[in-house]
Amino acid sequence: MDVSTEQVRKALLYVLILLISVALHEFGHAFMADRLGDDTPRRQGRVTLNPLAHADLIGTIALPLVGAFFGGGFGWGKPVQWQPHRVSRGISMATAKILVSVAGPAMNLVLGTAIALVHTILMSQHVVEGMRDGVGYILLVAAITNYVLFFFNLLPVPPLDGGHVAQSFLPYRYRNKYAEVGRYAPYVLLPLMLIVPQLRVVFLWPAYQVADLVYGGFRHVFGLA
């Protein structure tokens, strides 16, 4: 495959955006667990916005970089370790699991929306001329990447965050069995995403829809056509 300088630039840009987005996602998990009373993430240095503390060499760097050249980049960060039984805020372990699980995707939703807001403000001030070139393109990719991470991680499949939430709503007798599925799910999910690109529509389509809705709302507020 012939690789152009532009392809390399876009691939590196994508990995940088993913690195920052994944770091904020994992920080959300660590911060919530810490606030609920479990100091495990803090002791392991995970309650930080430093991307290097959350990066996984394979999941955050290598695989996304390779995938970016084939139009199918995706990745993950280093999972945050925490202990639900150590929460000290007077809530159940099931509720704690839901709060910690949702905190990660919520950070991506907030970051994606914040980027869209900044992007729109820059366009309204004519600092950025559009959405397809230069800084405008970078901001658009960053916003959509975070919306993709938001929807992808909420899929009710272990070990994704949505899987942990779904597990918390299951009857107790099924929770351990559902957790067992999580051990094998990545070995099924990741190959399927590579072999059947159409599966990406599950989270790409809603991500683009939300991006259009958010950008449309901000453009209306700032009087842009």
C-alpha positions as CSV (number, residue, x, y, z in Angstrom):
1,M,0.0,0.0,0.0
2,D,1.4,3.4,-1.0
3,V,1.2,5.8,2.0
4,S,1.2,9.5,1.3
5,T,2.4,12.2,3.7
6,E,-1.2,13.4,4.1
7,Q,-2.3,9.9,5.2
8,V,0.5,9.8,7.8
9,R,-0.4,13.2,9.0
10,K,-4.1,12.3,9.5
11,A,-3.2,9.0,11.1
12,L,-0.9,10.7,13.7
13,L,-3.6,13.3,14.2
14,Y,-6.2,10.7,14.9
15,V,-4.0,8.9,17.4
16,L,-3.3,12.1,19.2
17,I,-7.0,12.9,19.4
18,L,-7.8,9.4,20.6
19,L,-5.0,9.6,23.2
20,I,-6.5,12.7,24.7
21,S,-10.1,11.5,24.5
22,V,-9.3,8.1,26.0
23,A,-7.4,9.8,28.8
24,L,-10.3,12.0,29.7
25,H,-12.6,8.9,29.5
26,E,-10.5,6.9,32.0
27,F,-10.0,10.0,34.2
28,G,-13.8,10.1,34.5
29,H,-13.8,6.5,35.8
30,A,-11.0,7.2,38.2
31,F,-12.4,10.5,39.5
32,M,-15.8,9.1,40.2
33,A,-14.4,6.0,42.0
34,D,-12.2,8.3,44.0
35,R,-15.1,10.6,44.9
36,L,-17.2,7.7,46.0
37,G,-14.5,6.7,48.5
38,D,-12.3,4.2,46.9
39,D,-8.7,5.5,46.8
40,T,-7.4,2.7,44.6
41,P,-7.3,4.8,41.4
42,R,-5.5,7.6,43.3
43,R,-2.9,5.3,44.7
44,Q,-2.3,4.0,41.2
45,G,-1.9,7.5,39.8
46,R,-5.0,7.4,37.7
47,V,-6.8,10.5,39.0
48,T,-5.0,12.7,36.5
49,L,-5.5,14.2,33.1
50,N,-2.0,13.1,32.0
51,P,-2.6,11.0,28.9
52,L,0.4,8.8,29.5
53,A,-1.1,7.6,32.8
54,H,-4.1,6.1,30.8
55,A,-2.5,5.1,27.6
56,D,-2.3,1.4,26.5
57,L,0.6,0.8,24.1
58,I,-1.5,-1.6,22.0
59,G,-5.0,-0.2,22.4
60,T,-4.2,3.5,22.4
61,I,-1.2,3.8,20.1
62,A,-0.4,0.8,17.9
63,L,-3.8,-0.6,16.9
64,P,-5.4,2.9,16.2
65,L,-2.3,3.9,14.2
66,V,-2.5,0.8,12.0
67,G,-6.3,1.0,11.8
68,A,-6.2,4.7,10.8
69,F,-4.5,3.8,7.5
70,F,-7.4,1.4,6.6
71,G,-10.2,3.7,7.6
72,G,-11.1,1.7,10.7
73,G,-9.2,3.1,13.6
74,F,-10.4,2.3,17.1
75,G,-8.8,1.8,20.4
76,W,-9.0,1.8,24.2
77,G,-7.2,3.0,27.3
78,K,-5.7,1.2,30.3
79,P,-8.7,0.1,32.4
80,V,-9.1,1.8,35.7
81,Q,-8.9,-0.6,38.6
82,W,-11.2,0.1,41.6
83,Q,-13.0,-1.8,44.3
84,P,-16.8,-1.3,44.6
85,H,-16.9,-2.7,48.1
86,R,-14.7,0.2,49.3
87,V,-17.1,3.0,48.4
88,S,-18.0,5.0,51.5
89,R,-20.9,7.3,50.3
90,G,-23.8,5.3,51.6
91,I,-24.7,3.8,48.3
92,S,-24.9,0.2,47.1
93,M,-22.2,-1.5,45.1
94,A,-24.6,-1.8,42.1
95,T,-25.2,2.0,42.1
96,A,-21.5,2.7,42.5
97,K,-20.7,0.4,39.5
98,I,-23.3,2.3,37.4
99,L,-21.9,5.8,38.4
100,V,-18.3,4.8,37.7
101,S,-19.2,3.1,34.4
102,V,-21.2,6.0,33.1
103,A,-18.6,8.6,34.2
104,G,-16.2,7.6,31.4
105,P,-18.6,8.0,28.5
106,A,-20.1,11.1,30.1
107,M,-16.7,12.8,29.9
108,N,-16.5,12.0,26.2
109,L,-20.0,13.6,25.7
110,V,-18.9,16.7,27.6
111,L,-15.6,17.0,25.7
112,G,-17.2,16.4,22.3
113,T,-19.8,19.1,23.0
114,A,-17.2,21.5,24.4
115,I,-15.1,21.1,21.2
116,A,-18.1,21.7,19.0
117,L,-18.8,24.9,21.0
118,V,-15.3,26.2,20.7
119,H,-15.3,25.3,17.0
120,T,-18.5,27.2,16.4
121,I,-17.3,30.2,18.3
122,L,-14.1,30.3,16.2
123,M,-16.1,30.1,13.0
124,S,-18.4,32.9,14.2
125,Q,-15.3,35.1,14.8
126,H,-13.8,34.0,11.4
127,V,-10.8,32.6,13.1
128,V,-11.6,29.3,11.5
129,E,-13.2,29.5,8.0
130,G,-14.9,26.1,7.8
131,M,-15.1,22.5,9.0
132,R,-13.2,20.6,6.3
133,D,-9.7,22.2,6.3
134,G,-7.0,23.0,8.8
135,V,-8.0,23.6,12.4
136,G,-11.7,23.3,11.5
137,Y,-11.1,19.7,10.3
138,I,-9.1,18.8,13.5
139,L,-11.8,20.1,15.7
140,L,-14.6,18.3,13.8
141,V,-12.7,15.0,14.0
142,A,-12.1,15.5,17.7
143,A,-15.8,16.2,18.4
144,I,-17.0,13.2,16.4
145,T,-14.4,10.9,17.9
146,N,-15.6,11.7,21.4
147,Y,-19.2,11.1,20.3
148,V,-18.2,7.8,18.8
149,L,-16.5,6.8,22.1
150,F,-19.6,7.8,24.0
151,F,-21.9,5.6,22.0
152,F,-19.5,2.7,21.6
153,N,-18.8,2.4,25.3
154,L,-22.4,2.4,26.2
155,L,-23.1,-0.8,24.1
156,P,-24.5,-3.3,26.7
157,V,-21.7,-5.7,26.0
158,P,-19.1,-6.6,28.6
159,P,-16.4,-5.5,29.2
160,L,-17.6,-2.1,27.8
161,D,-19.1,0.4,30.2
162,G,-22.6,-0.3,29.0
163,G,-22.0,-4.0,29.8
164,H,-21.2,-3.1,33.4
165,V,-24.4,-1.0,33.6
166,A,-26.4,-3.8,32.2
167,Q,-24.9,-6.3,34.6
168,S,-26.0,-4.1,37.5
169,F,-29.6,-4.4,36.5
170,L,-29.6,-8.2,36.1
171,P,-30.8,-10.5,38.9
172,Y,-28.0,-11.5,41.2
173,R,-27.9,-15.1,40.0
174,Y,-27.1,-14.0,36.5
175,R,-24.5,-11.3,37.2
176,N,-21.5,-13.7,37.6
177,K,-22.4,-15.5,34.4
178,Y,-22.7,-12.2,32.5
179,A,-19.2,-11.2,33.9
180,E,-17.8,-14.5,32.5
181,V,-19.0,-13.4,29.1
182,G,-16.9,-10.3,29.4
183,R,-13.7,-12.4,29.4
184,Y,-14.3,-13.6,25.9
185,A,-16.3,-10.7,24.4
186,P,-13.3,-8.7,23.2
187,Y,-12.0,-11.7,21.3
188,V,-15.3,-11.8,19.4
189,L,-16.1,-8.1,19.2
190,L,-12.8,-6.8,17.9
191,P,-12.4,-9.3,15.0
192,L,-16.0,-8.8,14.0
193,M,-15.4,-5.0,13.7
194,L,-12.4,-5.7,11.5
195,I,-14.1,-8.3,9.4
196,V,-17.6,-6.7,9.2
197,P,-17.1,-2.9,8.9
198,Q,-20.8,-2.4,8.7
199,L,-21.0,-3.1,12.4
200,R,-19.4,0.3,13.0
201,V,-22.7,1.9,11.9
202,V,-24.0,0.9,15.3
203,F,-22.1,3.8,16.9
204,L,-20.9,5.8,13.9
205,W,-24.5,6.7,12.8
206,P,-25.7,8.1,16.2
207,A,-22.4,9.9,16.7
208,Y,-22.8,11.8,13.4
209,Q,-26.4,12.5,14.2
210,V,-25.5,14.0,17.6
211,A,-22.7,16.0,16.0
212,D,-25.1,17.4,13.4
213,L,-27.6,18.3,16.1
214,V,-25.1,19.9,18.4
215,Y,-23.3,21.9,15.7
216,G,-26.7,22.9,14.3
217,G,-27.8,24.2,17.7
218,F,-24.6,26.1,18.2
219,R,-24.6,27.6,14.7
220,H,-28.2,28.8,15.3
221,V,-27.2,30.4,18.6
222,F,-24.2,32.2,17.0
223,G,-26.2,33.2,13.9
224,L,-24.3,31.1,11.4
225,A,-26.1,29.8,8.3
